[in-house]
Amino acid sequence: MSDSVPAVEFKNVSKVFGNITVINNVSLVIPQKSFVTFLGPSGCGKTTLLRMIAGFYDCDAGEIFIKGRRVDPVPPYARNTAMVFQEYALFPHLSVFDNVAYGLNIQASEGRIKQSDIEPRVMNALELMQLNALRDRFPHQMSGGQQQRVAVARALVMNPDALLLDEPLSNLDAKLRESVRVELRQIQKKLQLTSIYVTHDQQEALSMSDMIVVMNKGVIRQVGSAHEIYYKPNSRFVADFIGTTNLIDVDLNGGAALYKDVPVPLEGAGIPQSGSASVSLRPESLRIGKEKVENSFNLEGTIRESMFLGEKTRYTVVDAYGKEWIVDSFDPGLTVFEGQVWLTATPDKPHLIVEE
């Protein structure tokens, strides 16, 4: 099948629990072989959307397609998806090998695959997840990270059209979580397997994804690459939710933007001639110094505090209007500033947000 056919497509999908609309008229195209993350705060609908792909929840409206085949009327076992759960859901009485082989054994009993195919497929999945030496262990004999690898292997062995991952790293400590997410991304690239990942962790989403789907209150707020979502948010919600940013209200006049009475130079076409808008400036997009910089955004302020964080120094600066600004300096040779300073940014750094 051509890669131009979407791996997964939602067409005007809605889901209602009681009198609460959890998914509200969502339409989305997920390309084949991509790593896509559903990102948003708790209760935004991201896990519900993932479970609708798997067939665990029915649509109340709309249609879902997997590789061009409509699947919303199809039961979960006939959709060729595989889910990795937050709690792993391993069978405690089965060995690693038997946990991974479980789905294949069901397929063999139904005559869909040969019994002789099971062992080589399981061993290949164990090798991918570096679990060969643990094939005879039971879940209680393994660490959380090892159990998580078993859960992924059990999903991979099914050769799914879409691998669905519901916050699979949330039970791991920070250092292990980082190493496992790198491993997951490498495996996804190697297998070119469409993977759909749910998280509320922005760093996970930014570091792993080809495409991020930001959700809030059952609707999609923005779809884009990590760079687009981070540096070019389309709303104050997205700008504020993803990482740390400085948000200011500006007045538009003749294609220029003013913060109070301070000009905010902007690059790009299509800037409205009048009205109100917002500007997002990431902490690393600002520079701190003792002088103005020509042809830049220049704002005078007073340093309230500075924190040395290893790879950067983070400043809190209060401007003359009482607003706090967060500024990150990554210059290892930089003298720590005190007192009155100038915040500056070149015209390519401020991002204008115009909401309807």
Residue frames as qw, qx, qy, qz and C-alpha x, y, z in Angstrom:
[[0.000, 0.888, 0.460, 0.000, 0.00, 0.00, 0.00],
 [0.371, 0.630, -0.031, 0.681, 1.28, 3.48, -0.86],
 [0.406, -0.242, -0.473, 0.744, 2.77, 5.55, 1.95],
 [0.106, -0.224, -0.132, -0.960, 0.53, 8.41, 0.80],
 [0.588, -0.502, -0.535, -0.342, -2.42, 6.62, 2.41],
 [0.281, -0.658, 0.400, -0.572, -2.64, 7.84, 6.03],
 [0.262, 0.088, -0.918, 0.284, -1.70, 5.36, 8.73],
 [0.077, -0.534, -0.761, 0.361, -4.61, 6.66, 10.80],
 [0.042, -0.278, -0.242, -0.929, -7.27, 9.20, 9.92],
 [0.044, 0.487, 0.703, -0.517, -10.02, 10.76, 12.06],
 [0.038, -0.339, -0.461, -0.819, -12.98, 12.35, 10.31],
 [0.404, -0.443, -0.044, -0.799, -15.18, 14.54, 12.54],
 [0.592, -0.177, -0.771, 0.155, -14.86, 12.18, 15.50],
 [0.345, -0.546, 0.240, -0.724, -16.66, 12.88, 18.77],
 [0.530, -0.167, -0.810, 0.187, -16.98, 11.00, 22.05],
 [0.395, -0.552, 0.092, -0.728, -19.37, 11.78, 24.90],
 [0.386, -0.130, -0.848, 0.338, -19.33, 10.33, 28.42],
 [0.090, -0.605, -0.631, 0.476, -22.60, 11.18, 30.14],
 [0.214, 0.935, 0.282, -0.040, -23.12, 14.88, 29.51],
 [0.299, -0.764, 0.357, 0.447, -19.40, 15.62, 28.98],
 [0.768, 0.637, -0.059, 0.022, -18.00, 15.88, 25.46],
 [0.704, -0.521, 0.333, 0.350, -14.51, 14.41, 25.79],
 [0.396, -0.069, 0.574, 0.714, -13.64, 14.47, 22.06],
 [0.309, 0.720, 0.333, -0.525, -15.26, 17.26, 20.06],
 [0.644, 0.747, 0.127, -0.106, -15.42, 16.91, 16.26],
 [0.388, -0.650, 0.531, 0.380, -11.76, 15.95, 15.77],
 [0.836, 0.548, 0.020, 0.023, -10.30, 15.53, 12.29],
 [0.316, -0.754, 0.545, 0.185, -6.66, 14.47, 11.93],
 [0.876, 0.429, -0.222, -0.007, -4.35, 12.72, 9.46],
 [0.577, -0.639, 0.495, 0.119, -1.41, 10.68, 10.79],
 [0.557, 0.620, -0.503, -0.230, 1.18, 9.78, 8.12],
 [0.988, -0.036, -0.132, 0.069, 2.62, 6.30, 7.82],
 [0.782, 0.143, -0.267, 0.544, 6.01, 5.56, 9.44],
 [0.022, 0.673, -0.172, 0.719, 5.76, 8.65, 11.66],
 [0.402, -0.279, -0.692, 0.530, 6.14, 9.10, 15.41],
 [0.206, -0.585, -0.247, -0.745, 3.18, 11.20, 16.51],
 [0.244, -0.164, -0.714, 0.635, 2.54, 12.43, 20.05],
 [0.307, -0.737, -0.443, -0.409, -0.79, 13.45, 21.54],
 [0.390, 0.001, -0.447, 0.805, 0.15, 16.09, 24.11],
 [0.290, -0.609, -0.208, -0.708, -1.96, 18.03, 26.54],
 [0.245, -0.367, 0.593, -0.674, -2.97, 18.52, 30.17],
 [0.082, 0.140, 0.963, -0.214, -4.82, 15.87, 32.16],
 [0.333, 0.553, 0.643, -0.413, -8.39, 15.45, 30.96],
 [0.185, 0.526, -0.293, -0.777, -7.78, 16.97, 27.51],
 [0.841, 0.361, 0.132, -0.381, -8.91, 13.80, 25.66],
 [0.265, 0.643, -0.689, -0.205, -5.57, 12.45, 24.43],
 [0.225, -0.166, 0.953, -0.116, -5.88, 8.99, 25.99],
 [0.616, 0.419, 0.511, -0.429, -9.52, 8.73, 24.88],
 [0.546, 0.691, -0.274, -0.386, -8.46, 9.47, 21.30],
 [0.084, 0.473, -0.874, -0.072, -5.74, 6.80, 21.50],
 [0.377, 0.052, 0.883, -0.274, -8.19, 4.22, 22.86],
 [0.648, 0.545, 0.208, -0.489, -10.62, 5.03, 20.08],
 [0.401, 0.591, -0.636, -0.293, -7.95, 4.00, 17.56],
 [0.041, -0.232, 0.963, -0.129, -7.55, 0.71, 19.42],
 [0.504, -0.259, -0.660, -0.494, -11.32, 0.20, 19.53],
 [0.262, -0.206, -0.784, 0.524, -11.64, 0.30, 23.32],
 [0.206, 0.508, 0.392, -0.739, -14.08, 3.21, 22.98],
 [0.403, 0.551, 0.663, 0.308, -16.71, 3.58, 20.25],
 [0.083, 0.092, 0.168, 0.978, -17.25, 6.78, 18.28],
 [0.220, 0.580, 0.613, -0.489, -20.42, 8.70, 19.06],
 [0.505, 0.826, 0.103, -0.229, -19.93, 10.54, 15.76],
 [0.150, 0.803, -0.520, -0.249, -17.47, 10.46, 12.88],
 [0.969, 0.231, -0.091, 0.009, -15.23, 7.81, 11.33],
 [0.397, -0.706, 0.559, 0.177, -11.78, 6.32, 11.95],
 [0.860, 0.478, -0.171, -0.047, -9.61, 4.80, 9.23],
 [0.560, -0.578, 0.540, 0.244, -6.43, 2.72, 9.50],
 [0.264, -0.246, 0.737, 0.572, -4.49, 2.50, 6.23],
 [0.310, 0.067, -0.481, -0.817, -7.59, 3.48, 4.29],
 [0.399, -0.301, -0.852, -0.156, -9.86, 0.88, 5.93],
 [0.428, -0.542, 0.054, -0.722, -12.71, 2.16, 8.04],
 [0.443, 0.037, -0.843, 0.303, -12.34, 0.59, 11.48],
 [0.287, -0.235, 0.404, -0.836, -14.76, 2.34, 13.83],
 [0.843, -0.115, -0.047, -0.524, -17.34, -0.48, 13.35],
 [0.763, 0.252, -0.588, 0.093, -14.57, -3.13, 13.65],
 [0.784, -0.616, -0.073, 0.012, -13.79, -4.87, 17.00],
 [0.245, -0.864, 0.428, 0.099, -10.37, -4.21, 18.60],
 [0.698, -0.265, 0.630, 0.212, -8.87, -7.62, 17.74],
 [0.675, 0.486, 0.483, 0.274, -9.51, -7.05, 14.01],
 [0.146, 0.985, 0.010, -0.095, -7.83, -3.61, 13.77],
 [0.829, 0.226, -0.101, 0.501, -4.18, -4.74, 13.76],
 [0.022, -0.819, 0.274, -0.503, -3.08, -2.25, 16.39],
 [0.731, -0.187, -0.543, 0.369, -1.04, -2.95, 19.52],
 [0.283, -0.873, -0.002, -0.398, -1.18, -1.02, 22.79],
 [0.545, 0.069, -0.572, 0.609, 1.53, -0.48, 25.40],
 [0.421, -0.797, -0.371, -0.222, -0.17, 0.52, 28.66],
 [0.100, -0.798, 0.345, -0.483, 1.03, 2.77, 31.44],
 [0.672, -0.489, 0.473, -0.291, 0.95, -0.14, 33.91],
 [0.039, 0.434, -0.869, -0.234, 2.51, -2.62, 31.40],
 [0.833, 0.068, 0.120, -0.535, -0.28, -5.21, 32.09],
 [0.347, 0.384, -0.853, -0.067, 2.06, -8.21, 32.03],
 [0.875, -0.271, -0.293, -0.273, 0.78, -11.63, 33.08],
 [0.328, -0.729, 0.547, -0.250, 2.56, -12.36, 36.41],
 [0.836, -0.170, 0.514, -0.087, 2.41, -16.16, 35.97],
 [0.836, 0.516, 0.115, 0.149, 4.01, -16.14, 32.50],
 [0.649, -0.292, 0.214, 0.669, 7.69, -15.88, 31.62],
 [0.051, 0.614, -0.227, -0.754, 9.04, -13.07, 29.44],
 [0.017, -0.090, 0.829, 0.551, 8.94, -15.35, 26.41],
 [0.023, 0.462, 0.885, 0.053, 5.35, -16.44, 27.07],
 [0.062, 0.713, 0.320, -0.621, 4.18, -12.87, 27.77],
 [0.086, 0.502, -0.424, -0.749, 5.57, -11.74, 24.41],
 [0.054, 0.005, -0.908, -0.416, 4.17, -14.82, 22.64],
 [0.292, 0.336, 0.728, -0.521, 0.68, -14.49, 24.13],
 [0.492, 0.564, 0.043, -0.661, -0.99, -12.70, 21.21],
 [0.340, 0.426, -0.735, -0.403, 0.71, -14.93, 18.64],
 [0.092, 0.023, 0.984, -0.153, -0.51, -18.05, 20.43],
 [0.452, 0.479, 0.496, -0.566, -4.08, -16.78, 20.12],
 [0.473, 0.594, -0.325, -0.564, -3.56, -16.13, 16.40],
 [0.157, 0.296, -0.926, -0.172, -2.09, -19.62, 15.96],
 [0.267, 0.198, 0.878, -0.345, -5.06, -21.22, 17.76],
 [0.503, 0.612, 0.288, -0.538, -7.37, -19.43, 15.31],
 [0.757, 0.293, 0.490, 0.318, -5.32, -20.60, 12.33],
 [0.259, 0.962, 0.029, -0.083, -4.17, -17.09, 11.37],
 [0.166, 0.775, -0.609, 0.005, -0.46, -17.90, 11.69],
 [0.838, 0.103, -0.533, 0.056, 1.61, -21.08, 11.87],
 [0.756, -0.653, -0.007, 0.052, 2.72, -22.38, 15.27],
 [0.821, -0.002, 0.070, 0.567, 6.25, -22.66, 13.90],
 [0.280, 0.700, 0.078, 0.653, 6.32, -18.89, 13.27],
 [0.478, -0.853, -0.164, -0.133, 5.94, -17.97, 16.92],
 [0.759, -0.479, 0.029, 0.440, 9.40, -18.64, 18.35],
 [0.555, 0.178, 0.191, 0.790, 11.43, -16.80, 15.68],
 [0.035, -0.753, -0.256, -0.605, 9.11, -13.79, 15.87],
 [0.607, -0.783, -0.132, -0.004, 9.30, -13.68, 19.67],
 [0.759, -0.292, 0.079, 0.577, 13.09, -14.03, 19.66],
 [0.383, 0.459, 0.231, 0.767, 13.38, -11.22, 17.12],
 [0.273, -0.836, -0.197, -0.434, 11.25, -8.94, 19.34],
 [0.744, -0.630, -0.047, 0.218, 13.30, -9.88, 22.42],
 [0.688, 0.029, 0.134, 0.713, 16.51, -9.10, 20.55],
 [0.136, 0.694, 0.228, 0.670, 15.17, -5.70, 19.49],
 [0.441, -0.813, -0.031, -0.380, 14.43, -4.86, 23.13],
 [0.263, 0.529, -0.698, 0.405, 17.66, -6.45, 24.44],
 [0.700, -0.344, 0.327, -0.534, 15.76, -9.05, 26.45],
 [0.749, 0.249, -0.600, -0.131, 17.26, -12.31, 25.13],
 [0.308, 0.232, -0.798, 0.462, 18.97, -13.13, 28.42],
 [0.314, -0.039, 0.544, -0.777, 15.73, -12.58, 30.35],
 [0.507, -0.032, -0.593, -0.625, 13.44, -14.81, 28.30],
 [0.564, -0.248, -0.788, 0.022, 12.78, -17.24, 31.19],
 [0.099, -0.050, -0.539, 0.835, 12.29, -14.66, 33.93],
 [0.110, -0.692, -0.710, -0.062, 8.94, -13.67, 35.39],
 [0.039, 0.820, 0.150, 0.551, 7.72, -10.06, 35.80],
 [0.575, -0.816, -0.013, -0.064, 8.39, -9.96, 39.57],
 [0.817, -0.262, 0.162, 0.487, 12.03, -10.83, 38.89],
 [0.490, 0.418, 0.252, 0.722, 12.60, -7.73, 36.73],
 [0.143, -0.325, -0.198, 0.913, 12.99, -3.99, 37.20],
 [0.375, 0.697, 0.376, -0.482, 10.38, -1.50, 36.01],
 [0.220, 0.668, -0.439, -0.560, 12.48, -0.64, 32.98],
 [0.061, -0.161, 0.953, 0.248, 12.80, -4.31, 32.01],
 [0.322, 0.456, 0.789, -0.257, 9.07, -4.86, 32.43],
 [0.339, 0.736, 0.046, -0.584, 8.43, -1.87, 30.20],
 [0.118, 0.480, -0.728, -0.475, 10.67, -3.41, 27.52],
 [0.204, 0.138, 0.969, 0.017, 8.69, -6.64, 27.72],
 [0.361, 0.643, 0.510, -0.442, 5.44, -4.73, 27.20],
 [0.294, 0.704, -0.310, -0.568, 6.90, -3.03, 24.11],
 [0.024, -0.276, 0.915, 0.295, 8.23, -6.36, 22.77],
 [0.323, 0.345, 0.860, -0.195, 4.78, -7.93, 23.23],
 [0.404, 0.745, 0.210, -0.487, 3.32, -5.12, 21.09],
 [0.151, 0.652, -0.560, -0.488, 6.05, -5.18, 18.42],
 [0.279, -0.123, 0.941, 0.150, 5.80, -8.92, 17.88],
 [0.485, 0.532, 0.643, -0.263, 2.27, -8.47, 16.47],
 [0.307, 0.095, 0.508, 0.799, 3.57, -6.42, 13.49],
 [0.157, 0.717, 0.569, -0.370, 0.86, -3.80, 14.04],
 [0.347, 0.681, 0.344, 0.546, -0.21, -1.16, 11.54],
 [0.082, -0.773, 0.140, -0.613, -0.02, 1.30, 14.44],
 [0.558, -0.143, -0.641, 0.507, 1.81, 1.00, 17.76],
 [0.316, -0.780, -0.184, -0.508, -0.15, 2.82, 20.48],
 [0.537, 0.007, -0.563, 0.628, 1.70, 3.94, 23.61],
 [0.376, -0.801, -0.296, -0.360, -0.26, 5.30, 26.57],
 [0.255, -0.843, 0.354, -0.315, 2.22, 7.17, 28.82],
 [0.948, -0.004, -0.310, 0.074, 4.46, 4.07, 28.93],
 [0.565, 0.302, -0.433, 0.634, 7.39, 5.76, 30.70],
 [0.316, -0.725, 0.028, -0.611, 5.54, 7.53, 33.50],
 [0.851, -0.518, -0.019, -0.083, 6.44, 4.88, 36.11],
 [0.826, 0.142, -0.144, 0.526, 10.19, 5.07, 35.43],
 [0.404, -0.717, -0.062, 0.565, 12.66, 7.35, 37.18],
 [0.272, 0.892, -0.061, -0.355, 13.87, 10.41, 35.25],
 [0.102, -0.616, 0.692, 0.362, 17.23, 9.05, 34.09],
 [0.399, 0.079, 0.903, 0.141, 15.82, 5.69, 32.95],
 [0.453, 0.717, 0.454, -0.274, 12.89, 7.44, 31.27],
 [0.200, 0.827, -0.302, -0.430, 15.29, 9.47, 29.15],
 [0.157, -0.393, 0.854, 0.302, 17.33, 6.44, 28.04],
 [0.426, 0.297, 0.854, -0.031, 14.24, 4.36, 27.23],
 [0.434, 0.784, 0.250, -0.369, 12.63, 7.11, 25.16],
 [0.113, 0.684, -0.583, -0.424, 15.81, 7.31, 23.06],
 [0.262, -0.113, 0.949, 0.131, 15.64, 3.54, 22.63],
 [0.471, 0.540, 0.648, -0.258, 11.97, 3.64, 21.63],
 [0.357, 0.819, -0.085, -0.442, 12.64, 6.31, 19.02],
 [0.024, -0.527, 0.777, 0.344, 15.57, 4.34, 17.55],
 [0.357, 0.138, 0.924, 0.010, 13.43, 1.21, 17.27],
 [0.455, 0.698, 0.412, -0.369, 10.59, 3.14, 15.64],
 [0.258, 0.771, -0.378, -0.442, 12.97, 4.56, 13.04],
 [0.164, -0.333, 0.903, 0.217, 14.56, 1.16, 12.42],
 [0.320, 0.305, 0.896, -0.028, 11.22, -0.59, 11.90],
 [0.134, -0.070, -0.346, -0.926, 9.56, 2.46, 10.25],
 [0.201, -0.457, -0.865, 0.048, 6.56, 1.67, 12.39],
 [0.222, -0.609, -0.189, -0.738, 3.76, 4.20, 12.80],
 [0.429, -0.268, -0.691, 0.517, 3.77, 5.03, 16.51],
 [0.247, -0.694, -0.212, -0.643, 1.23, 7.13, 18.38],
 [0.483, -0.067, -0.607, 0.628, 2.33, 8.23, 21.83],
 [0.338, -0.818, -0.305, -0.351, 0.34, 9.87, 24.63],
 [0.563, -0.162, -0.417, 0.695, 2.03, 12.04, 27.22],
 [0.139, -0.964, -0.225, -0.040, 1.64, 15.22, 29.27],
 [0.608, -0.541, 0.202, 0.545, 5.44, 15.54, 29.42],
 [0.410, 0.885, -0.047, -0.215, 6.52, 18.27, 27.00],
 [0.141, -0.685, 0.675, 0.235, 10.17, 17.20, 26.95],
 [0.570, 0.053, 0.815, 0.090, 9.17, 13.69, 25.87],
 [0.561, 0.713, 0.407, -0.107, 7.01, 15.09, 23.10],
 [0.201, 0.919, -0.250, -0.230, 9.61, 17.58, 21.85],
 [0.243, -0.595, 0.741, 0.193, 12.48, 15.07, 21.87],
 [0.500, 0.019, 0.864, 0.061, 10.72, 12.10, 20.25],
 [0.529, 0.586, 0.552, -0.268, 8.13, 13.32, 17.78],
 [0.306, 0.205, 0.554, 0.747, 7.91, 13.85, 14.04],
 [0.235, -0.491, -0.359, -0.758, 4.54, 15.47, 14.69],
 [0.071, -0.173, -0.711, 0.678, 2.92, 16.78, 17.87],
 [0.278, -0.564, -0.568, -0.531, -0.84, 17.09, 18.33],
 [0.051, 0.038, -0.536, 0.842, -1.58, 19.55, 21.14],
 [0.344, -0.512, -0.707, -0.346, -5.00, 19.01, 22.70],
 [0.025, 0.011, 0.531, -0.847, -7.13, 20.82, 25.24],
 [0.473, 0.254, 0.455, -0.711, -10.73, 20.22, 26.34],
 [0.676, 0.324, 0.656, -0.083, -11.39, 17.63, 23.64],
 [0.573, 0.815, 0.075, -0.051, -10.21, 19.68, 20.66],
 [0.770, 0.074, 0.114, 0.623, -6.95, 19.87, 18.74],
 [0.116, -0.914, -0.062, 0.383, -5.28, 23.24, 19.32],
 [0.243, 0.805, -0.459, -0.286, -2.27, 22.81, 17.02],
 [0.950, 0.069, 0.258, 0.159, -0.54, 20.17, 14.89],
 [0.381, 0.870, -0.307, 0.060, 3.08, 20.56, 13.84],
 [0.739, 0.246, -0.474, 0.411, 6.70, 19.60, 14.26],
 [0.607, -0.529, -0.362, 0.469, 8.41, 20.05, 17.62],
 [0.347, -0.052, 0.057, 0.935, 10.13, 23.20, 16.33],
 [0.159, -0.456, -0.425, -0.766, 6.84, 24.68, 15.06],
 [0.553, -0.650, -0.515, -0.085, 4.95, 23.92, 18.26],
 [0.605, -0.453, -0.258, 0.602, 7.72, 25.38, 20.43],
 [0.299, -0.223, 0.107, 0.922, 8.75, 28.48, 18.49],
 [0.211, -0.080, -0.389, -0.893, 5.59, 29.22, 16.47],
 [0.093, 0.366, 0.864, -0.334, 2.61, 28.45, 18.72],
 [0.047, -0.421, -0.553, -0.718, -0.74, 29.46, 17.25],
 [0.469, -0.732, -0.328, -0.370, -2.35, 30.43, 20.57],
 [0.202, -0.684, 0.477, -0.514, -1.51, 31.64, 24.05],
 [0.902, -0.283, 0.212, -0.247, -2.56, 28.24, 25.37],
 [0.934, 0.255, -0.094, 0.233, 0.00, 26.36, 23.26],
 [0.330, 0.692, -0.356, 0.535, 2.75, 28.92, 23.96],
 [0.417, -0.615, 0.414, -0.526, 2.14, 28.74, 27.70],
 [0.952, -0.177, 0.153, -0.197, 1.68, 24.96, 27.86],
 [0.899, 0.289, -0.105, 0.311, 4.84, 24.02, 25.95],
 [0.628, 0.118, -0.246, 0.729, 7.88, 24.81, 28.04],
 [0.254, -0.676, -0.297, 0.624, 8.54, 28.26, 29.50],
 [0.351, 0.509, 0.358, 0.700, 7.82, 31.46, 27.62],
 [0.063, -0.364, -0.258, 0.893, 7.37, 35.19, 28.11],
 [0.143, 0.604, 0.704, 0.345, 3.93, 36.26, 26.91],
 [0.061, -0.349, -0.178, 0.918, 3.07, 39.92, 26.40],
 [0.355, 0.753, 0.547, -0.083, 0.05, 41.78, 25.05],
 [0.295, -0.190, 0.298, 0.888, 0.84, 44.11, 22.15],
 [0.412, 0.734, 0.289, -0.456, -1.04, 46.71, 20.12],
 [0.578, 0.187, 0.558, 0.565, -0.73, 46.51, 16.34],
 [0.172, 0.870, 0.131, -0.443, -0.42, 49.70, 14.37],
 [0.443, 0.807, -0.290, -0.261, 0.53, 49.90, 10.71],
 [0.873, 0.310, -0.363, 0.099, 2.29, 46.54, 10.70],
 [0.251, 0.448, -0.631, 0.582, 4.27, 47.33, 13.85],
 [0.671, -0.501, -0.546, -0.005, 3.75, 45.99, 17.37],
 [0.014, -0.619, 0.365, -0.695, 4.02, 47.94, 20.59],
 [0.611, -0.390, -0.637, 0.262, 4.44, 46.57, 24.12],
 [0.248, -0.768, -0.274, 0.523, 3.27, 49.56, 26.15],
 [0.284, 0.921, -0.094, -0.250, 5.40, 52.18, 24.34],
 [0.369, -0.528, 0.692, 0.325, 8.25, 49.84, 23.38],
 [0.671, 0.467, -0.361, -0.449, 8.47, 48.72, 19.70],
 [0.727, -0.181, 0.662, 0.012, 8.64, 44.95, 19.15],
 [0.316, 0.520, -0.581, -0.540, 10.30, 44.34, 15.75],
 [0.791, 0.110, 0.567, -0.201, 8.75, 41.38, 13.92],
 [0.000, -0.314, 0.758, 0.572, 9.76, 39.39, 10.87],
 [0.230, 0.294, 0.923, 0.096, 7.34, 37.89, 8.38],
 [0.185, -0.181, -0.411, -0.874, 4.44, 38.93, 6.21],
 [0.443, -0.463, -0.691, -0.336, 0.78, 39.18, 7.04],
 [0.235, -0.236, -0.585, 0.740, 1.07, 41.22, 10.24],
 [0.008, 0.789, 0.607, 0.095, -2.34, 42.87, 10.83],
 [0.235, 0.531, 0.034, 0.813, -2.43, 46.65, 10.48],
 [0.319, -0.468, 0.254, -0.784, -4.37, 47.17, 13.68],
 [0.839, -0.332, -0.329, -0.279, -5.84, 45.43, 16.69],
 [0.472, -0.655, 0.538, -0.243, -4.49, 43.53, 19.68],
 [0.867, 0.227, -0.444, -0.004, -2.35, 40.41, 19.78],
 [0.745, -0.618, 0.241, 0.073, 0.20, 38.55, 21.86],
 [0.487, 0.676, -0.545, 0.093, 3.92, 37.97, 21.47],
 [0.934, -0.347, 0.057, 0.070, 5.77, 34.90, 22.74],
 [0.304, 0.770, -0.523, 0.205, 9.48, 35.18, 23.53],
 [0.924, -0.180, -0.309, 0.133, 11.25, 32.08, 24.78],
 [0.540, -0.808, 0.134, 0.193, 13.79, 32.61, 27.61],
 [0.696, -0.196, 0.415, 0.553, 16.69, 31.51, 25.37],
 [0.435, 0.652, 0.401, 0.474, 15.60, 33.96, 22.66],
 [0.152, -0.979, -0.036, -0.127, 16.36, 36.95, 24.89],
 [0.660, 0.236, -0.313, 0.641, 19.79, 38.39, 25.59],
 [0.445, -0.861, -0.209, 0.130, 20.80, 40.28, 28.68],
 [0.620, 0.236, -0.047, 0.747, 23.35, 43.10, 28.73],
 [0.272, -0.564, -0.283, 0.727, 24.20, 46.62, 29.83],
 [0.062, 0.366, -0.268, -0.889, 23.44, 48.32, 26.50],
 [0.696, 0.501, 0.222, -0.465, 20.75, 48.51, 23.83],
 [0.481, -0.058, 0.732, 0.479, 21.22, 46.59, 20.57],
 [0.266, 0.378, -0.248, -0.851, 20.45, 48.35, 17.31],
 [0.565, 0.119, -0.547, -0.606, 17.51, 47.08, 15.19],
 [0.361, -0.107, -0.913, 0.157, 16.29, 44.84, 18.02],
 [0.541, -0.705, -0.371, -0.269, 13.66, 44.64, 20.72],
 [0.355, 0.263, -0.503, 0.743, 15.09, 46.61, 23.66],
 [0.558, -0.688, -0.314, -0.341, 13.52, 46.67, 27.09],
 [0.128, 0.503, -0.583, 0.625, 15.05, 48.03, 30.28],
 [0.786, -0.468, -0.317, -0.250, 14.57, 46.15, 33.53],
 [0.237, -0.669, 0.593, -0.381, 15.98, 45.24, 36.92],
 [0.571, 0.103, -0.814, 0.025, 17.29, 41.78, 37.83],
 [0.688, -0.536, 0.090, -0.482, 15.30, 40.36, 40.71],
 [0.735, -0.422, 0.530, -0.014, 17.22, 37.10, 40.98],
 [0.551, 0.541, -0.596, -0.218, 19.58, 34.79, 39.13],
 [0.864, -0.260, 0.409, -0.140, 20.03, 31.04, 39.43],
 [0.157, 0.553, -0.776, -0.259, 22.99, 29.02, 38.17],
 [0.890, 0.067, 0.252, -0.375, 21.56, 25.80, 36.70],
 [0.753, -0.142, 0.566, 0.304, 24.69, 24.18, 35.30],
 [0.513, 0.295, 0.551, 0.588, 24.31, 24.53, 31.57],
 [0.067, 0.666, 0.312, 0.675, 22.66, 27.94, 31.91],
 [0.110, -0.191, -0.487, 0.845, 22.02, 30.88, 34.20],
 [0.080, -0.651, -0.678, -0.332, 18.34, 31.79, 34.58],
 [0.091, 0.001, -0.230, 0.969, 17.47, 35.40, 35.33],
 [0.018, -0.749, -0.661, 0.021, 14.22, 36.90, 36.54],
 [0.216, 0.032, 0.071, 0.973, 14.03, 40.49, 35.31],
 [0.076, 0.736, 0.608, -0.289, 11.27, 42.98, 36.20],
 [0.315, 0.417, 0.317, 0.792, 10.56, 45.70, 33.66],
 [0.012, -0.071, 0.203, -0.977, 9.34, 49.22, 34.34],
 [0.564, -0.218, -0.301, -0.737, 5.70, 48.06, 33.96],
 [0.595, -0.347, 0.547, -0.476, 6.03, 45.42, 36.69],
 [0.945, 0.202, -0.131, -0.220, 6.12, 42.38, 34.38],
 [0.599, -0.509, 0.603, 0.138, 8.53, 39.54, 35.19],
 [0.696, 0.581, -0.372, -0.199, 10.68, 38.19, 32.38],
 [0.859, -0.301, 0.391, 0.139, 12.54, 34.87, 32.36],
 [0.456, 0.792, -0.395, -0.095, 15.89, 34.96, 30.52],
 [0.933, -0.209, 0.233, 0.177, 18.22, 31.99, 30.02],
 [0.215, 0.852, -0.464, -0.107, 21.91, 32.62, 29.29],
 [0.992, 0.012, 0.075, 0.097, 23.99, 29.71, 28.00],
 [0.441, 0.759, -0.348, 0.329, 27.27, 31.63, 27.78],
 [0.842, -0.328, -0.319, 0.285, 29.73, 29.81, 30.10],
 [0.521, 0.071, -0.169, 0.834, 32.01, 32.84, 30.23],
 [0.135, -0.722, -0.288, -0.615, 29.27, 35.31, 31.03],
 [0.106, 0.108, -0.556, 0.817, 29.60, 37.48, 34.09],
 [0.154, -0.594, -0.785, 0.089, 26.54, 37.19, 36.27],
 [0.025, 0.494, 0.156, 0.855, 24.64, 40.46, 35.88],
 [0.220, -0.516, -0.653, 0.509, 23.10, 42.51, 38.65],
 [0.003, 0.511, 0.170, -0.843, 20.97, 45.64, 38.86],
 [0.511, 0.673, 0.089, -0.528, 19.71, 47.53, 35.81],
 [0.415, -0.126, 0.770, 0.468, 20.04, 45.71, 32.46],
 [0.510, 0.384, -0.253, -0.727, 18.70, 45.72, 28.92],
 [0.664, 0.156, 0.731, -0.021, 16.76, 42.77, 27.54],
 [0.299, 0.543, -0.414, -0.666, 17.20, 42.46, 23.77],
 [0.676, 0.190, 0.711, 0.035, 15.95, 40.19, 21.00],
 [0.049, -0.199, 0.588, 0.782, 16.55, 40.25, 17.25],
 [0.554, 0.175, -0.051, -0.812, 13.42, 40.60, 15.05],
 [0.585, 0.103, -0.743, -0.308, 13.39, 36.87, 14.17],
 [0.181, 0.025, -0.881, 0.436, 12.84, 35.86, 17.82],
 [0.392, 0.168, 0.464, -0.776, 9.49, 37.39, 18.89],
 [0.013, -0.228, -0.901, -0.368, 6.56, 35.28, 17.67],
 [0.365, -0.018, 0.048, -0.930, 3.26, 37.06, 17.04],
 [0.029, 0.291, 0.954, -0.061, 0.07, 35.30, 18.07],
 [0.369, 0.014, -0.096, -0.924, -3.19, 36.58, 16.62],
 [0.102, 0.234, 0.957, -0.139, -6.23, 34.67, 17.85],
 [0.221, -0.394, -0.538, -0.712, -9.73, 34.98, 16.46]]
